[in-house]
């Protein structure tokens, strides 16, 4: 049976593999194909900073809870979340480096990413751990007693991840724009 630290390692490897793949794979996204993302960012600019903070925080909290509670469905959502989020960071990061610079990319990701990336990996590791134990419990009667303790343990990791998302959203709202403004 995989323990939480092993799920943590697995999740980190999957996530960072997605980033590397996004950077080196010949995935051709044009600015036009991600223009809707720019529109969303522009729309956020119409809100006050505290509202943007709450929108970012709630979006991230909903995403990790969604992955956690759907994890018993073959762990598909947390696995896809890790791979796709990593891949998107890699692809968009590659485009940013090409059009701006590596320092611009670092200024855009590192300040809040110091909290957000570990939060994502912790939350999705908890989701995978809980989902896997739940699936085992559904197929083997003797494993059903592990589901409730696994839920309690992993919900604590989910709460830890949620706590990390608070400073991540704050920094993304109030600090990252200042760093990007330096470039």
C-alpha positions in Angstrom: 0.0 0.0 0.0 1.3 3.5 -0.9 1.7 5.8 2.0 1.0 9.5 1.9 4.7 10.4 1.4 4.9 8.1 -1.6 1.7 9.7 -3.1 3.4 13.1 -2.4 6.5 11.9 -4.3 4.4 10.5 -7.1 2.3 13.7 -7.4 5.4 15.9 -7.5 6.9 13.8 -10.2 3.7 13.8 -12.3 3.3 17.5 -11.9 6.9 18.5 -12.7 6.9 16.0 -15.6 4.0 17.9 -17.0 5.9 21.2 -16.7 8.9 19.7 -18.4 6.8 18.2 -21.1 5.0 21.5 -21.7 8.4 23.3 -22.0 10.0 20.9 -24.4 7.1 19.3 -26.4 6.3 20.8 -29.7 2.8 21.9 -28.5 1.9 24.9 -30.6 -0.5 27.2 -28.9 -1.0 30.6 -30.5 -1.9 33.7 -28.6 -5.3 33.5 -30.2 -5.9 30.0 -28.7 -5.4 31.2 -25.2 -7.0 34.6 -25.8 -10.0 33.6 -23.6 -7.6 33.3 -20.7 -6.5 36.8 -21.3 -10.1 37.9 -21.3 -10.7 36.3 -18.0 -7.6 38.0 -16.6 -8.8 41.3 -18.0 -12.3 40.7 -16.5 -10.6 40.2 -13.1 -9.2 43.7 -13.5 -12.7 45.1 -13.2 -13.0 43.9 -9.6 -11.4 45.4 -6.5 -8.2 43.7 -5.3 -10.0 42.1 -2.3 -12.6 40.7 -4.7 -9.8 39.3 -6.9 -8.2 37.8 -3.8 -11.4 36.0 -2.9 -12.1 34.9 -6.5 -8.6 33.3 -6.8 -8.8 31.8 -3.3 -12.3 30.3 -3.9 -11.4 29.0 -7.3 -8.4 27.2 -6.0 -10.2 25.8 -2.9 -13.1 24.6 -5.1 -10.6 22.9 -7.5 -8.8 21.0 -4.8 -12.1 20.0 -3.0 -13.5 18.9 -6.4 -10.5 16.7 -7.0 -10.5 15.3 -3.5 -14.2 14.3 -3.3 -14.2 12.9 -6.8 -11.0 10.9 -6.3 -12.8 7.6 -5.5 -13.8 7.6 -9.2 -10.6 5.8 -10.2 -8.5 8.8 -9.1 -9.0 10.3 -12.6 -9.6 13.9 -11.5 -6.5 14.3 -9.3 -4.3 12.5 -11.8 -5.6 14.8 -14.6 -5.3 17.9 -12.5 -1.6 17.2 -11.7 -0.7 16.4 -15.3 -2.8 19.1 -17.0 -1.8 21.9 -14.5 1.8 21.0 -15.0 1.5 20.8 -18.7 -0.2 24.2 -18.9 2.4 25.8 -16.7 5.1 24.4 -19.0 3.4 25.4 -22.3 2.4 28.9 -21.1 5.8 29.3 -19.4 7.6 28.4 -22.6 5.5 31.1 -24.5 6.3 33.7 -21.8 10.0 32.9 -21.9 9.9 33.2 -25.7 8.1 36.5 -25.7 9.4 38.1 -22.5 12.2 36.5 -20.5 12.8 33.8 -17.9 13.0 36.5 -15.2 9.5 37.7 -16.2 8.2 34.1 -15.9 9.9 33.7 -12.5 8.4 37.0 -11.3 5.0 35.8 -12.4 5.1 32.4 -10.8 7.6 32.2 -7.9 6.1 34.7 -5.5 2.8 32.9 -5.1 3.9 29.6 -6.5 6.0 29.0 -3.4 2.8 28.4 -1.6 0.4 27.4 -4.4 2.4 24.6 -6.0 3.1 22.7 -2.7 -0.6 23.3 -1.8 -1.7 21.7 -5.1 0.7 18.8 -4.7 -0.3 18.2 -1.1 -4.1 18.4 -1.9 -3.9 16.1 -4.9 -1.7 13.6 -3.0 -4.3 13.5 -0.3 -7.0 13.0 -3.0 -5.0 10.1 -4.6 -4.4 8.5 -1.2 -8.1 8.8 -0.2 -9.3 7.7 -3.6 -7.1 4.7 -3.8 -8.0 3.5 -0.3 -11.7 4.0 -1.0 -11.5 2.1 -4.3 -9.7 -0.8 -2.5 -12.4 -0.7 0.1 -15.1 -1.0 -2.5 -13.6 -4.1 -4.0 -12.4 -5.9 -0.8 -14.6 -6.1 2.2 -11.6 -6.4 4.6 -10.4 -3.0 3.4 -13.6 -1.1 4.1 -12.5 -0.2 7.6 -9.6 1.8 6.2 -11.9 4.3 4.4 -13.0 6.4 7.4 -9.5 6.8 8.9 -8.1 7.6 5.5 -10.8 10.2 5.0 -10.0 11.9 8.4 -6.2 11.8 7.7 -6.4 13.1 4.2 -8.9 15.8 5.0 -6.3 17.2 7.3 -3.8 17.3 4.4 -6.5 19.0 2.3 -7.0 21.6 5.1 -3.2 22.2 5.2 -3.3 22.7 1.4 -6.2 25.1 1.8 -4.3 27.0 4.4 -1.4 27.4 2.0 -3.7 28.7 -0.7 -4.6 31.8 1.5 -1.1 33.4 1.3 -0.8 32.2 -2.3 -3.9 34.1 -3.3 -2.8 37.1 -1.3 0.6 37.2 -3.0 -0.9 36.5 -6.4 -3.3 39.4 -6.0 -1.1 42.0 -4.3 2.6 41.1 -4.8 2.9 39.4 -8.2 1.5 42.3 -10.1 4.2 44.5 -8.5 6.9 42.1 -9.5 5.6 41.9 -13.0 5.5 45.7 -13.2 9.3 45.7 -12.6 9.7 44.2 -16.1 
